[in-house]
């Protein structure tokens, strides 16, 4: 992955998170963060 692709992907991610927070608040982001943490913990267990 080149630096240019990484920067574009990062900007898209930041834009998506900011739109989500603006339109729906931060409760969805907290929920997704908790679920992501559970997924990482589950995958680490099976590793």
Number of C-alpha atoms within 10 A of each C-alpha: 5 6 8 9 10 11 11 11 12 12 12 12 12 12 12 12 13 14 12 15 14 10 8 11 12 13 11 12 14 11 11 11 12 12 12 12 12 12 12 11 12 11 10 9 8 6 6
